[in-house]
Amino acid sequence: MLVKFLNSKCCFSSNWSFNSIFFKTQSSWGDGIKSSWKACGESGGSDTPNPAKDNDLRIREDSKNPKPKDPESNVSDDTHPDDSDPKDSYPRGTPPHIAALWVLCEDCNQLNYKRLLKERNNMCEHCEYHFTMNSPERIEFLIDPGTWHPIDEDMASPDPDPSESDSEEEDTPYEDHLDSYRIESDSEEEDTPYADCLDSYRIESDSEEEDTPYEDRLDSYRKKTGLNEAVQTGVGQLNGIPVAFGIMEFEFMGGSMGSVVGEKIARLVEYAINQSLPLIIVCASGGARMQEGSVSLMQMAKISCALLDYDQFNSKLVYISILASPTTGGVTASFGTLADLILAEPNSYIAFAGKRVIEETLKQPIPEGSQEAEPLFEKGILDQIIPRKLLKHVLTDFLQFHGFNPLNSNSIK
């Protein structure tokens, strides 16, 4: 009745018909936007005739079967309108005004309204695909409001050795630099063809442009994320149960584990030992931070030793590891898989080395999806795959099973 009333009272163009998809419920907004988008000119749209679409088809047919050009005609072929799809100019085919309000699911290709996505814990409303979450969102999701108390929040990574390059340049005279450069350049140019010299120069110039000092990278990621490092550690309550939390931030240099990340996690483990608290670490990392060299690799052993002390101190203490996507490298090889209970989110990418590295080493192709959570669970690497909407309840039941009960008050030591 409402559609008939609007069609009778409003003056619309003869080529336009009222589309009832705009009166769908809130739960199907994503389908409505995609359907209305198709109704505005895409193939497979509504049955209403579209003159612009017919002209576009004629132009495409003419381009396939071009007519012979009349030499007496002054009309050039450049007058034909551009038959390129304007949708192709947008990333993933999504216009910016839609991308600002909607999020496209990578699994089912359905649209999700951004304001409602946070209420669903960053899960797709159509297929329950798990979008990524940053550390502040995970703190808000897992920890009771008003109970989060950060630990070592001001720790930040310094430059590994800021005086090393300066001291070398100061010790060597400027003339010696010039002489060594001339000798090296002359010998290389005599033995190297000219084309190879050009290629090497291009590669070196591109790498110099892309290469940014480590300290500048840290400053840029601190401004971007508002954090000092790639992990947040602290104490909070999970449904009233006090827990020591470590939550990694993948947006900070890929969640890479440097000296400060390892130190913060090791201190968190020691704090959990002193306070007899259960420990939960949410892992999302690309592995060790190569900018810090062997110092970053030492964090694997340091955290592993701290976890050994945690396990031997009291048999009632529990360490739970939650592997989010992605978890790779040294994090997977150390504290990510040393927990009493290893959980993972659905379809999480979990590996030690990447697919390309494994294929180049073994000279064999790796099956698609072999580094996701589901096949790893079948192989026994994971204990459980828990959807995000059930994660908090599962953690609460597991902690209560091991004798950790909620507090009567909201105070934490």
N, C-alpha and C positions, 0 to 999 in steps of 0.2 A: 504493500500500500504506500509506503514511504517513497519507494522508487517511482511509482506512477504519479504521485503527487508532485515530486520534484521535476519530472519530465514534462508535466502539464503546465506548471506554474512558471518555470524558468525557460528563458530563451537561449537555446544552445544552437550551435552550428549544425548543419545537416549532416556533416561528416563526423559528428561526435556523438557518442552514446554514453549514457550514464553507467558508470562502472560500480557495481555493488561491493567490490572488494574492500572499499574504504570503510565499510561498516562492519568489518569483521572484528572479532574479539581481540583482546590484547594478546592472548596466547598465540595467535596466528599472524601477528604483525609482520614477521619476517617473510612469510609466504605472500602476504598482501603486497609488500613492497616489490618483491621479485615479480609477481604477476602484473602489477601495474606498470612496472618497468618494461615488461614484454609487450603490454598493451599499447605502449607509446611508440611502437615502430619496429620492435625486434621481430624476427621471424617466429612464427608460431604464436602470434598474438591473437587478438580478438577478430571476429568475422567482419567487423566494420571496415568498409573500404577506406583505404589510405592512399590519397593521390601521390604523396611523396614517396611512398613505398613502391607504387607502380612505376613512377619515373625512374627510381633507382634500378628496378629490374630491367627496364628498357635500356638504360645506360650500360648495365652489365652485359646484356645480350649484344649490344652494339660493339662493346669492347672485345667480345669473343669473335664476332663475325664483322670485322670492319668493312665499311663500304668504300669503294674506290673514290678517291678525292677528286672533285671537279676542279680542273685547272683554272676555270674562269671564276670560281667562287673565291671570295675574299675571307671567308670564315675559316679560321684555323681550328685545329683539333684542341688547342689549349682552352677553348671556351667551354668544354664539357665540364660539368661540376665534378668535384672530387667525390669518388665513390668509396672512399675509405670510411670505415666505421668509426664514429667519434668515440665509441666505447673503448677502442684499442689504445687510445692515448692515455688511459688511466691505468694505474697499477692494479693488476688482477681484474681488470674490467670494471672497477668500482669507481664511480664519480666521487670527487672529494666531499661534496655536500652530503652524500650518503655514508661515506666512510667516517665522517665526523660523528655520526650518531649510531651507526650500526657496525657490527663486527661479523665478518664472514667466517664461518666455520670451515676449517681445513679438511674436515672429514666428510661432512654431508653437504657442504656448499650452501648452507642456509644462513640467513641473516639473524643476528641476535642484537637486541636493543641494549646499548651500552649501560644505560641507567639500571636496567633490570639484571644485567650480567653479574654485577657485584653481589646482588642479593642471592643469586644462585651459586655463589662461590666460584665464579669464573668457569661455569660449566654450560655447555650448549643446551638450550632448551629442547632441541629436536632429537639429538643423538647422545647427549651427555658427554660429549667430547671435553677433555680437560684442557682449558687454556692455561698458559703460564701465569704464575703468581709471583710477585716480588716479595721481599722479606716483610715490609710493613703490612701487606695484605695477609700474609700468613700469620703474623703476630695477631692481627685482628681476628682472624679466623679460628686459630687454635686456643688462644689464651683468653681467659675471662677479662672483661673490661675493668680497667683500673688496678690490675694486679701485676702488670709488667714492670720489672725493675732491671734496667740494663746493667751490665758489668763490663768494665774496661771500655767504655764507650768512646773515650778520647784517644785511644791508641791508633796510630797511623803509621803507614810504611814510609820510611825515609829513603833517600837515594842510597843504593847499596854501597857505593864508594865514590862520593862526589869529588874527592880530591885526587883520585888516581890519574885521570887524564890531565888535570892541570899540572900536577907535579912532574909528569913526564915531559910536557911541553916546556916547562920552565927550566928543566935540567939540560935540555938540548939547545945549543945555540941556533940562531935563525939561519946562519950560513950553512951549517951542517944539514939542516932540513932541506935547503935548496940543492946542495950537492947530491944528497942521497936521492932526492926526487929526480934530478937530471939523469943520474946513472941508471936508476930503475926504469925510467921512461924510455931511455935510449935503447937499453937492452931488450925491453919488451917489444918496442916497435920494430927492431931489426928481426926478431924471431916470429912475430905475429903478423899475419896478413892484414891488409887494410880493412877488409870487410869485418873480420873478427874484432878488430879494434873498435870499429863503430858499434858493433853489437854489444860489446862489453861496456862501452861508454854509456849506451842507452840504458842498459840494465842498472849500472851503478847510479845514473842520474835519477831513474825512477825510484830506486830503493832509498836514495837520499831524500827525495821529496816525501815518500811515505813514512820514512823513519822519523819518529817523534821521540824526544827524550823521555825517559821513564818517569821522571818527576812531573813533566807536563801532562803526561797521560793520567797520572794519579789525580792531578788537580782537575782535569776535565771530567773525570768520572765522579769525583767528589761533588762537583757542581751539578752534575747530571742526576745523581741519585740522592744527594743530601747525606751520604754516609761517608765515614772515614775509611772503611775497609769492606771487604767482600763477605763479611759475616757479622751477624748481630748475636751477641750472647747475653744472657740474663736469666732471671728467675721470674716465674709467673705461675698462675694457677690454672689447671686444666679441670674444669668442673669442680673447683674447690680443692683439688689435689696440688700441693706445691711441687713444681718440677723445674729442673735446670734445663733451659732451652738453648740450642745453638741453631740459628737459621741462616743459611747461606744466601747471598744475593748474586744471582747470575748476571744482572745488569751491570755490576761493577767488574769490569775486565773479565767477563765470562765466569765470574765466581772463582777465579784462579786462587790457588793456595800459596801465599807468600809467607814471609817470616811472621808478620803480624797476625795473619789468619791462624797459623799454627799455634802461636803463642796464646791467642785469645781462647782457642778451643782447649788447649792444654790447661790453662788456668780455670776454665769452666769445669773441666773434669776434676781438678783438685778441689774446687769449691763444692762440687757435688759430693766428694768424699768427706770433706769436713762437716758438711751439713746433713749427710746421709740422705741425699735426695735422688730420686730417679732422674735419668738423663735421657733427653730426646734431642736428636740432631737431624735437621732437615737438610739433605744434601742436594745441591744444584750447582755443579762446578764442571769446568773443562779440564781440571787437573792442576798440576803444579805450575807456578808462575815462573816461566823461563827467564824473565827479565832479572830475576834474582839468582839465577844459576843454581849451584849446588845447595845454597842455603834453603831454597824452596823444597828440594828433595829431602833435606834433613827433617822437615816438619812431619813427614810420614812416620819416621821412627820415633820422634818425640811424642806425637799424639798416641801412637800405639803403645808406648811404654806407660803413658798416663792411664790409658784404658786398662792395661794389665794391672796396675795398682788399684784401679777402681773395682775390677773384678775380684781381686784377692782380698780387698779390705773387708768386704761384708758380702756374704753370699745372697743376702736379701736385696741388695741393690740391683737395679735393672737398667740396662742401656738399650734404647730403641733407636734404630736408624730408619729414616724415611727417605727413600730414593726418589726424587722428583726428576723431571726431564729438563735438561740432560745431566747425567752423572757419569763422568768419564775420568780416565787418567789416574793420577795419584790418589784422588779421593776415593775412587772405587777400590783401589789396591790397599787402602789403609783403613781409616775409621769408618768408611761407608759400609764395609762388609765385615766388621769385627763386632757387631752388635749381638745382644742376646736374641733380639727379634728384629728381622730385616723386612721392612714393608716397602711397598712401591705403589705408585699411582698407575692406573691403567695406561697402556701404550707409552710408558716412559722409556726414553732412550738411555740405556745403561750399558756401558762398555769400558774396557781399559784402553784399547787402541781403536782408532777409527777404521771404517770399512776399507778405505783406500789403502791405508798403511798395511792392513792385514793381507789384502789381495796382492800388494806389491811384494810382501815378504814371502808368502806361501805360494805365490804364482797360481792361485786358485780363486775362482769367484766365490763370493760370500752370498748366501741366500738372502733375499730381501726380508726384512723384519726379524732377522735372527738376533739382533741386538736390542730388542724391545723386551718389556717386562714379561709378557706372556710366555715366550719360549724359555726365558731364563727361569721362570717359576717351574716349568715342567722339568728343567734340568736340576732343580733343587737349590739354586743359588738364592732364591727369595723364599721367605716363609709364607707371605700372603700378598695378594694384590687387593688393596682396599680402595674403593671409590671415595672421592673426596667428601661426599655428603655423609658417609658412614665413618670417616676416619676418627673424628673426635669421640664418638661413642665407643669404638673399638679400643682406642687408647685408654679410655676411662675404665672399661671392663678389665683390660689386661692389668692395669696398675692396681685396681682393687683386688684382683685375684692374687697378686703378689703382696698384699697387705698394706698398700698405701691408700689410706682413707681420706676423704675430704676434711678440711679444717672447719671448725665451728665459726671462726672469724675470718676476715679477709686479710689479716696481718701475716707478713712473711718476715722471717728473721733476716 
